[in-house]
Amino acid sequence: MADQVIKPAGTTNPALKRIFDIIQDLFDFIVLIVQMTLEIFKAGVEKIIGKQLKDVSGEIVLITGSGHGIGRELTLQYVSQYSTVICVDINEKNNEETMKKAKALNRGVVHSYICDVTDRDAILQLADKIKREVGPVSVLVNNAGIMPTKPLEKQSVENIRRTFEINVFAHFWTLEAFLPHMKEQNRGHIIAVSSMCGMVGMPNLVPYCASKFAVRGMMEALHNEMHFGPYKNLIKFTVIYPYAVDTGLCESVNSRFPSMLAMLDPKYVAEKIIEAHRSDVTNLALPPCMLHLNNWTRLLPYTAGLLLFDYMNCVIGYK
């Protein structure tokens, strides 16, 4: 009688295993397509009927750059929603003015802290102080920023370094300081004010564009990193891409369509930021059409995109 070969337990025919793997991959791909289709349908419905806005009363909202412009308007509007707002700015006079206006509303609670957001140690100390005196931060709005407007050869080394210290590195220090507050609560929301210059490179703004592209990449990477951890869907992320805002950072904006691409009112921008927060929007351009226009243009050959850029003739002025 011929000897019979007995295979060890757990082994399978390689051909059958390969067929099974192909079937499994095909099934997973079909499930993926169905899920993506449902998400697209859901997004379309929400676009038409709008999302239900969540309540932000009682949230502890920390806003950097609260002394003027968008930061001041965010403070006033969050206080109007009965949030507890923590104003952080390096300019004590401006921050006190924001506090004064916020307290006059007689709604939410507002606190003022003077801090240089580029100083990591100062931010970490501030986080401990805020936690003791106010409570753990649940919403972080990284709004502080500068925008030196000159051709690259006229940008000083100090300007370039300062741009990245405020516009980029400060985000890392505030995240290091306040993200643990959110993890302790198993909830939170991080909002970063980028710019359409974080989507499209603009003349006279090379360091600024680079910094805002960095914010966009940082937020997307952090969002994806949190997606694979225990805080998936518990900590939300929103990135705002405003067109030029009338805060005094830029001298002027010229374009072929000045009525459509006029500088935005900080009050309007703050309103839309809070609306995006309350509806858990991940990316918001202001005006919204700019995000769609950019996405569509990126599908074209680069030279075709340049022709559109030339046609719109959008230029940031400088002294």
C-alpha positions as CSV (number, residue, x, y, z in Angstrom):
1,M,0.0,0.0,0.0
2,A,1.5,3.3,-1.0
3,D,2.3,5.6,1.8
4,Q,-0.2,8.5,2.3
5,V,1.1,12.0,2.8
6,I,-0.7,13.7,5.7
7,K,-0.5,17.5,5.6
8,P,-0.1,19.4,8.8
9,A,-3.3,20.9,10.2
10,G,-4.1,24.4,9.1
11,T,-2.5,24.2,5.7
12,T,-4.7,24.8,2.6
13,N,-4.3,24.4,-1.2
14,P,-2.4,27.5,-2.4
15,A,-4.7,27.8,-5.5
16,L,-7.8,27.7,-3.4
17,K,-6.4,30.2,-1.0
18,R,-5.6,32.6,-3.9
19,I,-9.1,32.2,-5.3
20,F,-10.6,32.9,-1.8
21,D,-8.4,36.0,-1.4
22,I,-9.5,37.3,-4.8
23,I,-13.1,36.8,-3.9
24,Q,-12.6,38.5,-0.5
25,D,-10.8,41.5,-2.1
26,L,-13.6,41.8,-4.7
27,F,-16.3,41.7,-2.0
28,D,-14.4,44.3,0.1
29,F,-14.1,46.5,-3.0
30,I,-17.9,46.3,-3.7
31,V,-18.6,47.1,0.0
32,L,-16.2,50.1,-0.3
33,I,-18.0,51.4,-3.5
34,V,-21.4,51.1,-1.7
35,Q,-20.1,52.9,1.4
36,M,-18.6,55.7,-0.7
37,T,-21.8,56.1,-2.8
38,L,-23.8,56.4,0.5
39,E,-21.4,59.0,1.8
40,I,-21.7,61.0,-1.5
41,F,-25.5,60.8,-1.3
42,K,-25.4,61.8,2.3
43,A,-23.2,64.8,1.6
44,G,-25.5,65.8,-1.3
45,V,-28.6,65.7,0.9
46,E,-26.8,67.7,3.7
47,K,-25.8,70.2,1.0
48,I,-29.4,70.7,0.1
49,I,-31.2,70.6,3.4
50,G,-28.2,71.6,5.6
51,K,-26.9,69.9,8.7
52,Q,-28.4,70.3,12.2
53,L,-26.2,72.7,14.1
54,K,-24.9,71.3,17.4
55,D,-25.1,73.3,20.6
56,V,-21.9,75.0,21.7
57,S,-23.1,76.5,24.9
58,G,-20.9,75.4,27.8
59,E,-18.0,74.6,25.5
60,I,-14.6,75.9,26.7
61,V,-13.2,77.6,23.5
62,L,-9.7,78.8,23.3
63,I,-8.9,81.3,20.5
64,T,-5.4,82.4,19.6
65,G,-5.0,85.9,18.1
66,S,-8.2,87.1,19.8
67,G,-7.0,90.7,20.0
68,H,-8.3,91.8,16.6
69,G,-9.8,90.8,13.3
70,I,-11.2,87.3,13.0
71,G,-10.2,86.3,16.5
72,R,-12.1,89.2,18.1
73,E,-15.2,88.4,16.0
74,L,-15.0,84.7,17.0
75,T,-14.8,85.7,20.6
76,L,-17.9,87.9,20.4
77,Q,-19.9,85.3,18.5
78,Y,-18.9,82.3,20.7
79,V,-19.8,84.4,23.8
80,S,-23.1,85.1,22.1
81,Q,-23.6,81.3,21.9
82,Y,-23.0,81.1,25.7
83,S,-19.6,79.4,25.3
84,T,-16.8,80.0,27.8
85,V,-14.2,81.7,25.7
86,I,-10.5,82.0,26.5
87,C,-8.8,84.8,24.7
88,V,-5.1,84.4,24.0
89,D,-3.1,87.1,22.4
90,I,0.4,88.7,22.8
91,N,-1.1,92.2,22.7
92,E,-2.6,93.0,26.1
93,K,-4.3,96.2,25.1
94,N,-6.1,94.6,22.1
95,N,-7.1,91.6,24.2
96,E,-8.6,93.7,26.9
97,E,-10.6,95.6,24.3
98,T,-11.9,92.2,23.0
99,M,-12.7,91.3,26.6
100,K,-14.6,94.5,27.2
101,K,-16.7,94.1,24.1
102,A,-17.5,90.4,25.0
103,K,-18.4,91.1,28.6
104,A,-20.8,93.9,27.4
105,L,-22.9,91.1,25.7
106,N,-23.8,89.7,29.1
107,R,-23.9,86.1,27.8
108,G,-21.1,83.6,28.0
109,V,-18.0,83.7,30.2
110,V,-14.8,85.2,28.8
111,H,-11.2,85.1,30.1
112,S,-8.1,86.8,28.9
113,Y,-4.5,85.4,28.9
114,I,-1.4,87.1,27.5
115,C,0.9,84.7,25.8
116,D,3.4,84.4,22.9
117,V,2.0,81.4,20.9
118,T,5.5,80.8,19.4
119,D,6.9,80.1,22.9
120,R,6.4,76.4,23.5
121,D,7.2,76.5,27.2
122,A,4.9,79.4,27.8
123,I,2.0,77.6,26.0
124,L,2.5,74.5,28.0
125,Q,2.5,76.5,31.3
126,L,-0.6,78.4,30.1
127,A,-2.4,75.1,29.5
128,D,-1.8,74.0,33.1
129,K,-3.0,77.4,34.3
130,I,-6.1,77.4,32.2
131,K,-7.0,73.9,33.3
132,R,-6.8,74.9,37.0
133,E,-8.5,78.3,36.6
134,V,-11.2,77.6,34.0
135,G,-11.2,73.9,33.1
136,P,-10.1,71.6,30.3
137,V,-10.3,73.1,26.8
138,S,-12.8,71.4,24.5
139,V,-12.5,73.6,21.4
140,L,-9.2,75.0,20.1
141,V,-9.2,77.6,17.4
142,N,-5.7,78.3,16.0
143,N,-6.3,81.7,14.4
144,A,-3.2,83.7,15.1
145,G,-1.2,84.5,12.0
146,I,0.9,87.1,10.1
147,M,1.1,87.8,6.4
148,P,4.3,89.6,5.2
149,T,3.4,90.7,1.7
150,K,6.5,91.2,-0.6
151,P,8.2,89.4,-3.5
152,L,10.4,86.6,-2.2
153,E,13.7,88.5,-2.8
154,K,12.4,91.3,-0.5
155,Q,11.3,89.0,2.3
156,S,13.8,89.2,5.2
157,V,15.1,86.2,7.1
158,E,13.3,87.4,10.2
159,N,10.0,87.7,8.3
160,I,10.2,84.2,7.0
161,R,11.1,82.7,10.3
162,R,8.5,84.7,12.1
163,T,5.8,83.6,9.6
164,F,6.5,79.9,10.3
165,E,6.8,80.4,14.0
166,I,3.4,82.0,14.3
167,N,1.5,80.4,11.3
168,V,2.8,76.8,11.8
169,F,4.9,76.0,14.8
170,A,2.4,77.7,17.2
171,H,-0.2,75.1,16.0
172,F,2.1,72.3,17.2
173,W,2.6,73.9,20.6
174,T,-1.1,74.5,21.2
175,L,-1.9,71.0,20.0
176,E,0.7,69.5,22.4
177,A,-0.8,71.6,25.2
178,F,-4.5,71.2,24.6
179,L,-5.1,68.0,22.7
180,P,-4.6,66.1,26.0
181,H,-7.5,68.1,27.5
182,M,-9.7,66.7,24.7
183,K,-8.5,63.2,25.1
184,E,-9.3,63.3,28.8
185,Q,-12.9,64.2,27.9
186,N,-13.1,61.8,25.0
187,R,-14.3,64.7,22.8
188,G,-13.2,67.9,21.3
189,H,-12.9,70.0,18.2
190,I,-9.7,71.5,16.6
191,I,-10.2,74.4,14.2
192,A,-7.3,75.8,12.1
193,V,-7.6,79.0,10.1
194,S,-5.6,78.4,7.0
195,S,-6.2,80.4,3.8
196,M,-7.0,79.9,0.1
197,C,-3.2,80.6,-0.1
198,G,-2.9,77.2,1.5
199,M,-4.6,75.8,-1.6
200,V,-3.2,78.1,-4.3
201,G,0.3,79.7,-4.5
202,M,0.1,83.5,-4.9
203,P,2.7,86.1,-5.9
204,N,4.1,88.3,-3.2
205,L,3.1,85.7,-0.6
206,V,5.7,82.8,-1.0
207,P,6.5,82.3,2.8
208,Y,2.8,82.9,3.8
209,C,1.6,80.4,1.2
210,A,4.2,77.8,2.3
211,S,3.0,78.2,5.9
212,K,-0.7,77.9,5.1
213,F,0.0,74.8,2.9
214,A,1.8,73.4,6.0
215,V,-1.3,74.0,8.2
216,R,-3.4,72.2,5.7
217,G,-1.1,69.2,5.6
218,M,-0.7,69.1,9.3
219,M,-4.4,69.1,10.0
220,E,-5.1,66.5,7.3
221,A,-2.4,64.2,8.7
222,L,-3.5,64.6,12.3
223,H,-7.1,64.0,11.3
224,N,-6.1,60.7,9.6
225,E,-3.8,59.8,12.5
226,M,-6.7,60.2,15.0
227,H,-8.9,58.2,12.6
228,F,-6.9,55.1,13.3
229,G,-6.8,55.5,17.1
230,P,-9.2,55.3,20.0
231,Y,-10.5,58.8,19.5
232,K,-11.9,58.2,16.0
233,N,-15.0,60.4,15.5
234,L,-14.6,61.8,19.1
235,I,-12.3,64.6,18.2
236,K,-13.4,66.7,15.2
237,F,-11.3,68.7,12.8
238,T,-12.1,71.8,10.7
239,V,-9.8,73.7,8.4
240,I,-10.9,77.1,7.1
241,Y,-9.6,78.5,3.8
242,P,-10.7,82.2,3.6
243,Y,-10.0,84.4,0.7
244,A,-8.4,87.8,1.7
245,V,-10.0,89.1,4.9
246,D,-10.2,92.8,5.7
247,T,-8.1,92.6,8.9
248,G,-5.2,94.9,7.8
249,L,-2.8,92.1,7.0
250,C,-2.8,92.8,3.3
251,E,-2.7,96.2,1.6
252,S,-5.1,95.4,-1.3
253,V,-6.5,92.7,-3.5
254,N,-6.9,93.2,-7.2
255,S,-8.8,90.9,-9.5
256,R,-10.8,90.8,-12.7
257,F,-14.0,90.3,-10.7
258,P,-13.7,92.7,-7.7
259,S,-17.3,92.3,-6.6
260,M,-16.9,88.5,-6.5
261,L,-13.4,88.5,-5.0
262,A,-13.6,91.4,-2.6
263,M,-12.0,91.3,0.8
264,L,-14.2,89.5,3.3
265,D,-15.6,91.0,6.4
266,P,-14.1,89.4,9.6
267,K,-17.6,89.2,11.1
268,Y,-18.9,87.1,8.2
269,V,-15.8,84.9,8.3
270,A,-16.2,84.3,12.1
271,E,-19.9,83.5,11.6
272,K,-19.1,80.9,8.9
273,I,-16.3,79.4,11.1
274,I,-18.7,78.8,14.0
275,E,-21.3,77.4,11.6
276,A,-18.7,75.0,10.2
277,H,-17.8,74.0,13.8
278,R,-21.4,73.5,14.8
279,S,-22.1,71.3,11.7
280,D,-18.8,69.4,11.9
281,V,-17.6,70.5,8.4
282,T,-14.0,69.3,7.7
283,N,-13.0,71.8,5.1
284,L,-14.6,75.2,4.3
285,A,-13.4,77.8,1.8
286,L,-14.8,81.3,1.9
287,P,-16.4,82.0,-0.4
288,P,-17.3,78.3,-0.7
289,C,-17.0,78.3,-4.6
290,M,-13.3,78.7,-4.3
291,L,-12.7,75.2,-3.0
292,H,-14.7,73.7,-5.8
293,L,-12.9,75.9,-8.4
294,N,-9.5,74.8,-7.0
295,N,-10.4,71.1,-7.0
296,W,-11.7,71.4,-10.6
297,T,-8.6,73.3,-11.7
298,R,-6.3,70.7,-10.2
299,L,-7.7,68.1,-12.7
300,L,-6.5,70.2,-15.6
301,P,-3.0,70.4,-17.0
302,Y,-0.9,72.8,-15.0
303,T,-0.6,75.2,-18.0
304,A,-4.4,75.3,-18.3
305,G,-4.6,76.3,-14.7
306,L,-2.2,79.1,-15.3
307,L,-4.4,80.4,-18.1
308,L,-7.3,80.6,-15.7
309,F,-5.1,82.3,-13.1
310,D,-4.1,84.9,-15.7
311,Y,-7.7,85.4,-16.7
312,M,-8.8,86.1,-13.2
313,N,-5.8,88.4,-12.7
314,C,-5.9,88.0,-8.9
315,V,-2.9,89.8,-7.2
316,I,-2.2,90.8,-3.6
317,G,-0.8,94.3,-3.5
318,Y,2.3,95.3,-1.4
319,K,4.2,98.4,-0.4
